Amino acid sequence: MKREFTAILLALSCCQWAYAEETPSTCYGTTKDGRLENAWQLPSSGKNFEAYSSLGVFLGRNYVHSKVYAIVVNAYKTLESSAPGKIFVYGETGLEDGGRFRPHKTHANGLSVDFFVPVVNPAGVSVKLPVGPWNKFGYNIEFDRNARYEDMTIDFEAMARHLLALKQAADTQEVGISVIIFDNSFQEMLFASPTGKKLPTLMRFSVKKPWVRHDEHYHVDFDVQCADGG
């Protein structure tokens, strides 16, 4: 029985992968009021990255537009060489059909992705930000004004290299980056890093104070041509 169940899961997995490869997504409306058809579910993990929560993956909270899928995955592939040894964690993205995605105000049409900040321990080694139900799956983590949380510090250079890799991957897909939302006070630290100095001229960072502090993660909205309403 166990072998049969495993075989069924493998078959379904193969079919889902083939479906994803062959069917591009169509987005409708906006990130705040939209939906998505033929969504692609991001991989739960890779050589240098993983999803914020296995439960979130099980509940289908990591679906994106097919072009965004390609951008996210290809950026992580680039980071294997441009940021070797670094660990990255992505957060919530959206539902398979898009639409209202509580508690977020956007993430409605597959073009929004949250990325948790990469961090290092006191020895300067890249480690995974501790994410779990005890801290609202990472979204309740608060960094101090020195970008520290417990014994970890935000790795702004790794973050900058990730954003640059996203921009390069987006260019390949002929997709823009609409906006990046990240804590205003930490933006200066990001732009002070060697790679971060390049970012202000390459992409737009929101200067408005977000409705919730974006210090433990950075929100990225991609610019894909979507159909109206739907």
Residue frames as a rotation matrix with the C-alpha (Angstrom) as fourth column:
MET 1
0.571 0.821 0.000 0.00
0.821 -0.571 0.000 0.00
0.000 0.000 -1.000 0.00
LYS 2
0.457 -0.482 -0.747 2.82
0.152 -0.785 0.600 2.36
-0.876 -0.388 -0.285 0.91
ARG 3
-0.619 -0.734 0.278 4.62
0.369 0.041 0.929 1.62
-0.693 0.678 0.245 -2.37
GLU 4
-0.164 0.664 0.730 1.44
0.979 0.021 0.201 2.22
0.118 0.747 -0.654 -4.36
PHE 5
0.767 0.459 -0.448 0.86
0.558 -0.822 0.114 5.54
-0.317 -0.337 -0.887 -2.61
THR 6
0.012 -0.868 -0.496 4.45
0.077 -0.494 0.866 6.60
-0.997 -0.048 0.061 -3.31
ALA 7
-0.655 -0.239 0.717 4.08
0.670 0.254 0.697 5.64
-0.349 0.937 -0.006 -6.97
ILE 8
0.338 0.870 0.359 0.92
0.935 -0.354 -0.025 7.71
0.106 0.344 -0.933 -7.25
LEU 9
0.686 -0.138 -0.714 2.64
0.236 -0.886 0.398 10.73
-0.688 -0.442 -0.576 -5.72
LEU 10
-0.411 -0.911 -0.029 5.56
0.182 -0.114 0.977 10.38
-0.893 0.396 0.212 -8.13
ALA 11
-0.420 0.337 0.842 3.23
0.906 0.204 0.371 10.13
-0.047 0.919 -0.391 -11.08
LEU 12
0.691 0.720 -0.072 1.31
0.721 -0.693 -0.003 13.19
-0.052 -0.050 -0.997 -10.02
SER 13
0.354 -0.658 -0.665 4.57
0.126 -0.671 0.731 15.05
-0.927 -0.342 -0.154 -9.44
CYS 14
-0.642 -0.616 0.456 5.80
0.486 0.133 0.864 14.21
-0.593 0.776 0.214 -12.94
CYS 15
-0.040 0.731 0.681 2.51
0.981 -0.100 0.165 15.28
0.189 0.675 -0.714 -14.50
GLN 16
0.779 0.341 -0.526 2.46
0.500 -0.844 0.193 18.54
-0.378 -0.414 -0.828 -12.56
TRP 17
-0.083 -0.907 -0.413 6.05
0.143 -0.421 0.896 19.32
-0.986 0.016 0.165 -13.62
ALA 18
-0.668 -0.125 0.734 5.25
0.713 0.175 0.679 18.64
-0.213 0.977 -0.027 -17.29
TYR 19
0.380 0.898 0.221 2.13
0.917 -0.397 0.033 20.78
0.118 0.190 -0.975 -17.02
ALA 20
0.603 -0.201 -0.772 4.11
0.285 -0.850 0.444 23.63
-0.745 -0.488 -0.455 -15.54
GLU 21
-0.464 -0.886 -0.001 6.71
0.270 -0.143 0.952 23.44
-0.844 0.441 0.306 -18.29
GLU 22
-0.686 0.190 0.703 4.16
0.728 0.182 0.661 23.51
-0.002 0.965 -0.263 -21.09
THR 23
0.261 0.926 0.273 1.53
0.863 -0.351 0.364 25.98
0.433 0.140 -0.891 -19.89
PRO 24
-0.782 -0.544 0.305 2.45
0.378 -0.803 -0.461 29.66
0.495 -0.245 0.833 -19.39
SER 25
-0.400 0.613 -0.681 0.51
0.799 -0.129 -0.587 31.69
-0.448 -0.779 -0.439 -16.88
THR 26
-0.302 0.375 0.876 -1.94
0.459 -0.748 0.478 34.50
0.835 0.547 0.053 -17.52
CYS 27
-0.700 0.048 -0.712 -2.38
0.664 -0.322 -0.675 37.22
-0.262 -0.946 0.193 -14.92
TYR 28
0.022 0.796 0.605 -5.36
0.702 -0.444 0.557 39.52
0.712 0.412 -0.569 -14.58
GLY 29
0.885 0.459 0.081 -5.81
0.289 -0.677 0.677 42.87
0.366 -0.576 -0.731 -12.90
THR 30
0.278 -0.768 0.577 -3.29
-0.587 -0.611 -0.531 44.18
0.761 -0.191 -0.620 -10.41
THR 31
-0.623 -0.589 -0.515 -1.26
0.092 0.598 -0.796 42.87
0.777 -0.543 -0.318 -7.49
LYS 32
-0.907 0.318 0.277 -3.93
-0.378 -0.320 -0.869 44.30
-0.188 -0.893 0.410 -5.20
ASP 33
0.065 0.985 0.161 -7.00
-0.497 0.172 -0.851 43.18
-0.865 -0.025 0.500 -7.13
GLY 34
-0.090 -0.174 -0.981 -6.37
-0.981 0.183 0.057 40.38
0.170 0.968 -0.187 -9.58
ARG 35
0.674 0.240 0.699 -6.16
-0.382 0.923 0.052 36.68
-0.633 -0.302 0.713 -10.22
LEU 36
-0.334 -0.893 -0.301 -3.99
-0.864 0.162 0.477 34.12
-0.377 0.420 -0.826 -11.95
GLU 37
0.851 0.525 -0.021 -4.44
-0.481 0.763 -0.431 31.24
-0.210 0.377 0.902 -14.38
ASN 38
0.790 -0.545 -0.283 -1.99
0.275 0.726 -0.630 28.34
0.548 0.420 0.723 -14.86
ALA 39
0.681 -0.529 0.507 0.06
-0.729 -0.562 0.392 29.29
0.078 -0.636 -0.768 -11.82
TRP 40
0.268 -0.693 -0.669 3.41
0.045 0.703 -0.710 27.61
0.962 0.160 0.219 -11.18
GLN 41
0.997 0.074 0.027 4.37
-0.029 0.021 0.999 26.49
0.074 -0.997 0.023 -7.69
LEU 42
0.343 -0.932 0.113 7.90
-0.830 -0.358 -0.429 27.43
0.440 0.053 -0.896 -6.68
PRO 43
0.064 -0.404 -0.912 10.25
0.177 0.905 -0.388 24.60
0.982 -0.137 0.130 -5.65
SER 44
0.942 0.317 -0.107 10.25
0.139 -0.079 0.987 24.02
0.305 -0.945 -0.118 -1.90
SER 45
0.587 -0.806 -0.075 14.05
-0.137 -0.191 0.972 23.98
-0.798 -0.561 -0.223 -1.88
GLY 46
0.905 -0.420 -0.065 17.18
-0.019 0.113 -0.993 24.04
0.424 0.901 0.094 -3.98
LYS 47
0.202 -0.923 -0.327 20.95
0.714 0.367 -0.597 23.99
0.671 -0.113 0.733 -3.62
ASN 48
-0.800 -0.599 -0.044 21.09
0.494 -0.614 -0.616 27.40
0.342 -0.514 0.787 -1.92
PHE 49
-0.688 0.618 0.381 17.48
-0.652 -0.756 0.051 28.24
0.320 -0.213 0.923 -1.06
GLU 50
-0.776 0.561 -0.290 14.32
0.599 0.799 -0.055 26.96
0.201 -0.216 -0.956 0.56
ALA 51
-0.028 0.869 0.493 10.76
0.176 -0.481 0.859 28.03
0.984 0.111 -0.139 1.19
TYR 52
-0.435 -0.115 0.893 9.89
-0.691 -0.593 -0.413 29.73
0.577 -0.797 0.178 4.45
SER 53
-0.329 0.448 0.831 7.58
-0.769 0.384 -0.511 26.92
-0.548 -0.807 0.218 5.58
SER 54
-0.999 0.026 -0.042 6.77
0.000 0.854 0.521 23.37
0.050 0.520 -0.853 4.54
LEU 55
-0.358 0.927 -0.111 3.25
0.638 0.156 -0.754 24.02
-0.682 -0.341 -0.647 5.83
GLY 56
-0.002 0.309 -0.951 2.98
-0.393 -0.875 -0.283 27.09
-0.920 0.373 0.123 3.60
VAL 57
-0.765 -0.319 -0.560 4.04
-0.639 0.262 0.723 24.98
-0.085 0.911 -0.404 0.62
PHE 58
-0.879 0.465 0.106 1.52
0.454 0.884 -0.113 22.27
-0.147 -0.051 -0.988 1.55
LEU 59
-0.051 0.902 -0.429 -1.22
0.506 -0.347 -0.790 24.90
-0.861 -0.257 -0.438 1.77
GLY 60
0.088 0.042 0.995 -0.24
0.995 -0.048 -0.086 26.24
0.044 0.998 -0.046 -1.67
ARG 61
0.835 0.197 -0.514 0.94
0.316 -0.936 0.155 29.68
-0.450 -0.292 -0.844 -0.56
ASN 62
-0.099 -0.939 -0.330 3.92
-0.093 -0.322 0.942 29.77
-0.991 0.124 -0.056 -2.93
TYR 63
0.217 0.253 0.943 2.36
0.894 0.336 -0.296 30.02
-0.391 0.907 -0.153 -6.41
VAL 64
-0.211 -0.334 -0.919 3.53
-0.089 -0.929 0.358 32.61
-0.973 0.158 0.167 -8.94
HIS 65
0.780 0.322 -0.537 3.24
-0.506 -0.180 -0.843 33.60
-0.368 0.929 0.023 -12.59
SER 66
0.838 -0.436 0.327 5.32
0.518 0.824 -0.228 31.34
-0.170 0.361 0.917 -14.87
LYS 67
0.460 -0.701 0.545 7.68
0.221 -0.504 -0.835 34.20
0.860 0.504 -0.077 -15.78
VAL 68
0.456 -0.261 0.851 8.19
-0.823 -0.488 0.291 35.04
0.340 -0.833 -0.437 -12.12
TYR 69
0.917 -0.121 0.380 8.90
-0.053 0.908 0.416 31.36
-0.395 -0.402 0.826 -11.48
ALA 70
0.655 -0.690 0.306 11.68
0.652 0.312 -0.691 31.46
0.381 0.652 0.655 -14.08
ILE 71
0.364 -0.505 0.782 13.10
-0.280 -0.861 -0.425 34.67
0.888 -0.064 -0.455 -12.63
VAL 72
0.644 -0.059 0.763 13.20
-0.765 -0.015 0.644 33.42
-0.027 -0.998 -0.055 -9.04
VAL 73
0.877 -0.281 0.390 14.70
0.203 0.952 0.230 30.02
-0.436 -0.122 0.891 -9.91
ASN 74
0.587 -0.681 0.437 17.26
0.596 -0.001 -0.803 31.42
0.547 0.732 0.406 -12.36
ALA 75
0.484 -0.397 0.780 18.35
-0.543 -0.835 -0.088 34.07
0.686 -0.381 -0.620 -9.87
TYR 76
0.744 -0.200 0.637 19.07
-0.516 0.433 0.739 31.42
-0.424 -0.879 0.219 -7.27
LYS 77
0.797 -0.475 0.373 21.06
0.592 0.739 -0.321 29.51
-0.123 0.477 0.870 -9.88
THR 78
0.497 -0.609 0.618 23.15
0.126 -0.654 -0.746 32.62
0.858 0.449 -0.248 -10.57
LEU 79
0.591 -0.201 0.781 23.77
-0.753 -0.485 0.445 33.07
0.290 -0.851 -0.438 -6.85
GLU 80
0.953 -0.292 0.079 25.40
0.247 0.901 0.357 29.65
-0.176 -0.320 0.931 -6.66
SER 81
0.187 -0.929 0.318 28.44
0.937 0.071 -0.343 31.31
0.296 0.362 0.884 -8.28
SER 82
-0.025 -0.187 0.982 27.95
0.142 -0.973 -0.182 35.02
0.990 0.135 0.051 -7.47
ALA 83
0.091 0.062 0.994 27.24
-0.922 -0.373 0.108 34.38
0.377 -0.926 0.023 -3.77
PRO 84
-0.024 -0.137 -0.990 28.67
-0.064 0.989 -0.135 30.93
0.998 0.060 -0.032 -3.01
GLY 85
-0.727 -0.290 -0.623 27.97
0.501 0.397 -0.769 29.55
0.470 -0.871 -0.143 0.44
LYS 86
-0.858 0.464 0.219 25.04
-0.513 -0.758 -0.402 31.89
-0.020 -0.458 0.889 1.04
ILE 87
-0.729 0.684 -0.006 21.66
0.676 0.719 -0.160 30.59
-0.105 -0.121 -0.987 2.19
PHE 88
-0.872 0.486 0.055 18.44
-0.443 -0.832 0.336 32.21
0.209 0.268 0.940 0.93
VAL 89
-0.681 0.732 0.000 14.84
0.601 0.559 -0.571 31.85
-0.418 -0.389 -0.821 2.05
TYR 90
-0.817 0.495 0.297 11.79
-0.120 -0.649 0.751 33.02
0.565 0.578 0.589 0.15
GLY 91
-0.821 0.559 0.117 8.50
-0.179 -0.057 -0.982 33.86
-0.542 -0.827 0.147 1.85
GLU 92
-0.049 0.921 0.387 4.91
0.445 0.367 -0.817 33.98
-0.894 0.132 -0.428 0.72
THR 93
-0.960 -0.280 0.023 3.92
0.125 -0.354 0.927 34.60
-0.251 0.893 0.374 -2.89
GLY 94
-0.419 0.873 -0.251 0.26
-0.901 -0.434 -0.006 33.84
-0.114 0.224 0.968 -3.57
LEU 95
-0.018 0.554 0.832 -2.44
-0.290 0.793 -0.535 31.24
-0.957 -0.252 0.146 -4.15
GLU 96
-0.580 -0.258 0.773 -2.84
0.507 0.629 0.590 29.01
-0.638 0.733 -0.234 -7.18
ASP 97
0.078 0.702 0.708 -5.77
0.985 -0.163 0.053 31.02
0.152 0.694 -0.704 -8.54
GLY 98
-0.744 -0.385 0.545 -4.55
0.304 -0.923 -0.237 34.33
0.594 -0.011 0.804 -7.16
GLY 99
0.320 0.929 0.189 -7.07
0.289 -0.285 0.914 36.62
0.902 -0.238 -0.359 -5.52
ARG 100
0.592 -0.007 0.806 -7.21
-0.648 -0.598 0.471 37.90
0.479 -0.801 -0.359 -1.95
PHE 101
0.188 -0.670 -0.718 -4.22
0.349 0.729 -0.589 36.62
0.918 -0.140 0.370 -0.02
ARG 102
0.816 0.208 0.540 -4.67
-0.378 -0.515 0.770 37.35
0.438 -0.832 -0.341 3.67
PRO 103
0.390 0.424 -0.818 -3.06
0.704 -0.709 -0.032 38.97
-0.594 -0.563 -0.575 5.56
HIS 104
-0.660 -0.750 0.047 -1.27
0.583 -0.471 0.662 40.61
-0.474 0.464 0.748 2.62
LYS 105
0.129 0.676 -0.725 -2.69
-0.109 -0.717 -0.688 43.61
-0.986 0.168 -0.019 0.78
THR 106
0.063 -0.164 -0.985 -1.15
-0.988 -0.153 -0.038 42.52
-0.144 0.975 -0.171 -2.53
HIS 107
-0.800 -0.464 0.380 0.05
-0.404 0.885 0.231 39.12
-0.444 0.031 -0.896 -3.89
ALA 108
0.072 0.983 0.169 -3.21
-0.412 0.184 -0.892 38.79
-0.908 -0.005 0.418 -5.85
ASN 109
0.859 0.369 -0.356 -2.02
-0.439 0.170 -0.882 37.98
-0.265 0.914 0.308 -9.40
GLY 110
0.839 -0.496 0.225 1.21
0.513 0.858 -0.023 36.03
-0.181 0.135 0.974 -9.11
LEU 111
0.484 -0.653 0.582 3.61
0.341 -0.472 -0.813 38.95
0.806 0.592 -0.006 -9.49
SER 112
0.466 -0.275 0.841 4.52
-0.754 -0.620 0.215 39.53
0.462 -0.735 -0.497 -5.83
VAL 113
0.432 -0.404 -0.807 7.21
0.429 0.878 -0.210 37.65
0.793 -0.256 0.553 -3.93
ASP 114
0.833 -0.236 0.500 8.47
-0.546 -0.493 0.677 38.08
0.087 -0.837 -0.540 -0.37
PHE 115
0.328 -0.805 -0.494 12.11
0.245 0.578 -0.779 37.23
0.912 0.134 0.387 0.30
PHE 116
0.958 -0.061 -0.281 13.45
0.272 -0.125 0.954 36.92
-0.093 -0.990 -0.103 3.82
VAL 117
0.659 -0.752 0.028 16.70
-0.726 -0.645 -0.241 38.77
0.199 0.138 -0.970 4.46
PRO 118
0.482 -0.605 -0.633 19.85
0.335 0.795 -0.505 36.64
0.809 0.031 0.586 4.33
VAL 119
0.839 -0.166 0.518 21.69
-0.526 -0.489 0.696 36.66
0.138 -0.857 -0.497 7.66
VAL 120
0.036 -0.877 -0.479 25.08
-0.056 0.477 -0.877 35.71
0.998 0.058 -0.032 9.11
ASN 121
0.793 0.149 -0.590 26.02
0.533 0.300 0.791 34.48
0.295 -0.942 0.159 12.56
PRO 122
0.869 -0.455 -0.195 28.70
-0.209 -0.695 0.687 36.09
-0.449 -0.556 -0.699 14.77
ALA 123
-0.007 -0.911 0.412 31.38
0.284 0.393 0.875 34.19
-0.959 0.123 0.256 12.84
GLY 124
-0.291 -0.050 -0.955 30.17
-0.711 -0.657 0.251 35.71
-0.640 0.752 0.156 9.59
VAL 125
-0.972 -0.024 0.234 28.79
0.105 0.846 0.523 32.42
-0.210 0.533 -0.820 8.31
SER 126
-0.541 0.820 -0.189 25.54
-0.721 -0.337 0.605 32.47
0.432 0.463 0.774 6.32
VAL 127
-0.943 0.323 0.074 22.72
0.213 0.761 -0.613 30.81
-0.254 -0.563 -0.787 8.26
LYS 128
-0.440 0.867 0.234 19.01
0.528 0.038 0.849 30.40
0.727 0.497 -0.474 7.80
LEU 129
-0.661 0.354 0.662 16.80
-0.629 -0.742 -0.231 32.93
0.409 -0.569 0.713 9.50
PRO 130
-0.953 0.303 -0.015 14.80
0.261 0.794 -0.548 30.95
-0.154 -0.527 -0.836 12.10
VAL 131
-0.586 0.798 -0.137 11.27
-0.744 -0.464 0.480 30.81
0.319 0.384 0.867 10.75
GLY 132
-0.844 0.345 -0.411 8.37
0.405 0.912 -0.066 29.01
0.352 -0.222 -0.909 12.39
PRO 133
0.102 0.992 0.079 4.88
0.590 -0.124 0.798 29.31
0.801 -0.035 -0.597 13.87
TRP 134
0.177 -0.086 -0.980 6.36
0.960 -0.205 0.192 30.85
-0.217 -0.975 0.047 17.02
ASN 135
-0.517 -0.362 -0.775 7.24
0.226 -0.932 0.284 34.03
-0.825 -0.029 0.564 15.07
LYS 136
0.475 0.829 -0.293 4.38
-0.188 -0.230 -0.955 33.99
-0.860 0.509 0.047 12.55
PHE 137
0.625 -0.297 0.722 6.55
0.698 0.626 -0.347 32.10
-0.349 0.721 0.599 10.08
GLY 138
-0.319 -0.925 0.206 9.21
0.947 -0.300 0.118 34.80
-0.048 0.233 0.971 10.16
TYR 139
-0.066 0.356 0.932 6.93
0.534 -0.777 0.334 37.78
0.843 0.520 -0.139 9.64
ASN 140
0.913 0.408 0.019 7.00
0.188 -0.460 0.868 38.69
0.362 -0.789 -0.496 13.34
ILE 141
0.171 -0.934 -0.312 10.80
0.983 0.141 0.118 38.90
-0.066 -0.327 0.943 13.53
GLU 142
0.988 0.111 0.108 12.06
0.114 -0.993 -0.015 42.37
0.105 0.027 -0.994 14.44
PHE 143
0.110 -0.993 0.050 15.61
0.881 0.074 -0.468 43.52
0.460 0.095 0.883 13.73
ASP 144
0.392 -0.038 -0.919 17.12
0.647 -0.699 0.304 46.32
-0.654 -0.714 -0.250 15.86
ARG 145
0.893 0.025 -0.448 18.48
-0.206 -0.864 -0.459 49.55
-0.399 0.502 -0.767 14.40
ASN 146
-0.092 -0.986 -0.142 21.83
-0.802 -0.012 0.598 47.84
-0.591 0.169 -0.789 13.84
ALA 147
0.237 0.325 -0.916 20.14
-0.877 0.477 -0.058 45.19
0.418 0.817 0.398 11.69
ARG 148
-0.843 -0.521 -0.134 20.57
-0.388 0.762 -0.519 42.51
0.372 -0.385 -0.844 14.36
TYR 149
0.424 0.899 0.107 18.18
-0.776 0.300 0.555 39.85
0.467 -0.318 0.825 15.58
GLU 150
0.978 -0.177 0.112 19.36
0.054 0.731 0.680 37.65
-0.202 -0.659 0.725 18.42
ASP 151
0.180 -0.983 -0.040 22.92
0.052 -0.031 0.998 36.72
-0.982 -0.182 0.046 17.35
MET 152
-0.044 -0.118 0.992 22.31
0.944 0.319 0.080 37.25
-0.326 0.940 0.098 13.63
THR 153
-0.241 -0.104 -0.965 22.94
-0.091 -0.987 0.129 40.26
-0.966 0.119 0.229 11.41
ILE 154
0.816 0.573 0.071 21.46
0.053 0.048 -0.997 41.05
-0.575 0.818 0.009 8.01
ASP 155
-0.274 -0.878 0.391 23.88
0.553 0.188 0.811 40.24
-0.786 0.439 0.434 5.20
PHE 156
0.441 0.523 -0.730 23.27
-0.172 -0.749 -0.640 43.30
-0.881 0.407 -0.240 3.04
GLU 157
-0.429 -0.649 -0.628 25.85
-0.782 -0.082 0.618 42.31
-0.452 0.757 -0.472 0.44
ALA 158
-0.901 0.160 0.404 24.19
0.263 0.941 0.215 38.92
-0.346 0.300 -0.889 -0.08
MET 159
0.088 0.987 -0.133 20.82
0.519 -0.159 -0.840 40.66
-0.850 0.004 -0.526 -0.31
ALA 160
0.196 -0.083 -0.977 22.18
-0.584 -0.810 -0.048 43.10
-0.788 0.580 -0.207 -2.89
ARG 161
-0.814 -0.543 -0.206 23.59
-0.499 0.475 0.725 40.27
-0.295 0.693 -0.657 -4.97
HIS 162
-0.571 0.701 0.428 20.23
0.610 0.711 -0.350 38.54
-0.549 0.061 -0.834 -4.84
LEU 163
0.380 0.738 -0.557 18.42
0.142 -0.642 -0.753 41.66
-0.914 0.207 -0.349 -6.03
LEU 164
-0.175 -0.525 -0.833 20.95
-0.802 -0.414 0.430 42.11
-0.571 0.743 -0.349 -8.83
ALA 165
-0.953 -0.158 0.258 20.45
-0.024 0.889 0.458 38.47
-0.301 0.431 -0.851 -9.85
LEU 166
-0.111 0.985 0.131 16.68
0.619 0.172 -0.766 39.01
-0.777 -0.004 -0.629 -9.88
LYS 167
0.348 0.189 -0.918 17.13
-0.403 -0.854 -0.329 42.06
-0.846 0.485 -0.221 -12.12
GLN 168
-0.604 -0.656 -0.453 19.34
-0.708 0.180 0.683 40.14
-0.367 0.733 -0.573 -14.54
ALA 169
-0.838 0.348 0.421 16.92
0.391 0.920 0.016 37.20
-0.381 0.178 -0.907 -14.64
ALA 170
0.161 0.938 -0.308 13.98
0.376 -0.347 -0.859 39.56
-0.912 0.023 -0.409 -15.14
ASP 171
-0.027 -0.263 -0.964 15.75
-0.719 -0.665 0.202 41.23
-0.694 0.699 -0.171 -18.06
THR 172
-0.933 -0.358 0.042 16.17
-0.251 0.730 0.636 37.84
-0.258 0.582 -0.771 -19.69
GLN 173
-0.502 0.834 0.230 12.41
0.780 0.551 -0.296 37.27
-0.374 0.031 -0.927 -19.38
GLU 174
-0.721 0.174 0.671 11.75
0.291 -0.802 0.521 40.83
0.629 0.571 0.528 -20.64
VAL 175
0.428 0.803 -0.415 10.06
0.721 -0.027 0.692 41.55
0.545 -0.596 -0.591 -17.32
GLY 176
-0.131 -0.438 0.889 10.44
-0.202 -0.867 -0.456 44.67
0.971 -0.239 0.025 -15.22
ILE 177
-0.465 0.034 -0.885 10.60
0.852 0.290 -0.436 45.14
0.241 -0.957 -0.164 -11.47
SER 178
0.332 0.725 0.603 7.83
0.497 -0.678 0.541 47.52
0.801 0.120 -0.586 -10.43
VAL 179
0.356 -0.164 0.920 8.91
-0.680 -0.721 0.135 48.21
0.641 -0.674 -0.368 -6.87
ILE 180
-0.225 -0.437 -0.871 10.85
0.474 0.731 -0.490 46.83
0.851 -0.524 0.043 -3.92
ILE 181
0.606 0.452 0.654 9.50
-0.394 -0.544 0.741 47.43
0.691 -0.707 -0.151 -0.44
PHE 182
0.086 -0.653 -0.753 12.13
0.746 0.543 -0.385 47.28
0.660 -0.529 0.534 2.29
ASP 183
0.546 0.152 -0.824 12.55
0.791 -0.417 0.447 49.06
-0.276 -0.896 -0.348 5.61
ASN 184
0.890 -0.118 0.441 13.47
0.152 -0.835 -0.529 52.67
0.431 0.537 -0.725 4.82
SER 185
0.700 -0.656 0.282 16.21
-0.658 -0.438 0.613 52.91
-0.279 -0.615 -0.738 7.47
PHE 186
0.268 -0.602 0.752 17.83
0.104 0.795 0.598 49.70
-0.958 -0.082 0.276 6.24
GLN 187
0.900 0.073 0.429 17.84
0.429 0.009 -0.903 50.83
-0.070 0.997 -0.023 2.63
GLU 188
0.738 -0.672 0.059 20.82
-0.657 -0.736 -0.160 53.08
0.151 0.080 -0.985 3.39
MET 189
0.108 -0.698 0.708 22.74
-0.589 0.528 0.611 50.09
-0.801 -0.483 -0.355 4.78
LEU 190
0.517 0.154 0.842 21.86
0.471 0.771 -0.430 48.08
-0.715 0.618 0.326 1.70
PHE 191
0.959 -0.091 0.267 23.03
0.191 -0.489 -0.851 50.84
0.208 0.868 -0.452 -0.64
ALA 192
0.565 -0.801 0.199 26.29
-0.806 -0.483 0.343 51.15
-0.178 -0.354 -0.918 1.31
SER 193
0.397 -0.416 0.818 27.29
0.072 0.903 0.424 47.56
-0.915 -0.109 0.388 0.47
PRO 194
-0.616 -0.768 -0.174 29.64
-0.116 -0.130 0.985 47.05
-0.779 0.627 -0.009 -2.52
THR 195
-0.808 0.373 0.456 26.95
0.582 0.392 0.712 45.60
0.087 0.841 -0.534 -4.79
GLY 196
0.059 0.910 -0.411 24.18
0.917 -0.212 -0.338 47.63
-0.394 -0.357 -0.847 -3.20
LYS 197
-0.379 -0.285 -0.881 25.66
0.060 -0.957 0.284 50.83
-0.924 0.055 0.379 -4.59
LYS 198
-0.999 -0.040 0.014 24.48
0.014 0.018 1.000 49.77
-0.040 0.999 -0.018 -8.05
LEU 199
-0.594 0.802 0.062 20.86
0.789 0.596 -0.149 49.13
-0.156 -0.040 -0.987 -7.06
PRO 200
-0.147 0.639 -0.755 19.27
0.276 -0.707 -0.651 52.61
-0.950 -0.304 -0.073 -6.86
THR 201
-0.398 -0.045 -0.916 19.87
-0.736 -0.580 0.348 53.19
-0.547 0.813 0.198 -10.57
LEU 202
-0.951 -0.049 -0.304 18.64
-0.233 0.763 0.604 49.73
0.202 0.645 -0.737 -11.57
MET 203
-0.365 0.854 -0.371 15.36
0.663 0.518 0.540 49.39
0.653 -0.049 -0.756 -9.67
ARG 204
-0.214 0.397 0.892 12.83
-0.379 -0.876 0.299 51.41
0.900 -0.275 0.338 -7.73
PHE 205
-0.693 -0.012 -0.721 12.63
0.631 0.474 -0.614 51.19
0.349 -0.880 -0.321 -3.96
SER 206
0.374 0.900 0.225 9.54
0.558 -0.412 0.721 52.48
0.741 -0.144 -0.656 -2.21
VAL 207
-0.746 -0.608 0.274 10.20
0.185 -0.583 -0.791 55.49
0.640 -0.539 0.547 -0.01
LYS 208
0.094 0.861 0.501 6.75
-0.619 -0.343 0.706 55.38
0.779 -0.376 0.501 1.59
LYS 209
-0.690 -0.240 0.683 6.38
-0.712 0.400 -0.578 53.96
-0.135 -0.884 -0.447 5.06
PRO 210
-0.624 0.464 -0.629 4.76
-0.119 0.739 0.663 50.52
0.772 0.488 -0.406 4.56
TRP 211
0.322 0.869 0.376 1.68
-0.612 -0.112 0.783 49.50
0.722 -0.482 0.496 6.51
VAL 212
0.975 -0.213 0.061 3.81
0.075 0.578 0.813 46.91
-0.208 -0.788 0.579 8.29
ARG 213
0.376 -0.911 -0.171 7.55
-0.756 -0.408 0.511 47.15
-0.535 -0.063 -0.842 8.82
HIS 214
0.979 -0.134 -0.156 9.47
-0.011 0.724 -0.689 45.31
0.206 0.676 0.707 6.10
ASP 215
0.358 -0.891 0.278 12.70
-0.932 -0.324 0.162 44.67
-0.054 -0.318 -0.947 7.98
GLU 216
-0.095 -0.351 0.932 12.78
-0.380 0.878 0.292 40.87
-0.920 -0.327 -0.217 8.07
HIS 217
-0.065 0.076 0.995 11.81
0.784 0.621 0.004 40.55
-0.618 0.780 -0.100 4.42
TYR 218
-0.661 -0.094 -0.745 11.83
-0.339 -0.848 0.408 42.51
-0.669 0.522 0.528 1.18
HIS 219
0.226 0.873 0.432 8.77
0.327 0.350 -0.878 42.52
-0.918 0.339 -0.207 -1.03
VAL 220
-0.809 -0.513 -0.286 9.29
-0.135 -0.312 0.940 42.50
-0.572 0.800 0.183 -4.80
ASP 221
0.405 0.912 0.064 6.58
0.016 0.063 -0.998 43.27
-0.914 0.405 0.011 -7.37
PHE 222
-0.671 -0.609 0.423 7.39
0.395 0.190 0.899 42.22
-0.628 0.770 0.113 -10.94
ASP 223
-0.136 0.563 -0.815 6.02
-0.573 -0.716 -0.399 44.02
-0.808 0.413 0.420 -13.97
VAL 224
-0.860 0.007 0.511 4.29
0.359 0.718 0.596 41.59
-0.363 0.696 -0.620 -16.35
GLN 225
-0.752 0.626 -0.205 1.62
-0.623 -0.574 0.531 42.65
0.215 0.527 0.822 -18.82
CYS 226
-0.826 0.523 0.209 -1.69
0.287 0.710 -0.642 41.39
-0.485 -0.471 -0.737 -17.43
ALA 227
-0.538 0.751 0.383 -5.16
0.520 -0.061 0.852 41.23
0.663 0.658 -0.357 -18.89
ASP 228
-0.678 0.369 0.635 -7.74
-0.586 -0.794 -0.164 43.62
0.444 -0.483 0.755 -17.49
GLY 229
0.016 0.794 0.607 -10.03
-0.992 0.087 -0.088 42.29
-0.123 -0.601 0.789 -14.78
GLY 230
-0.521 -0.139 -0.842 -11.13
-0.426 0.897 0.116 38.82
0.739 0.419 -0.527 -15.73
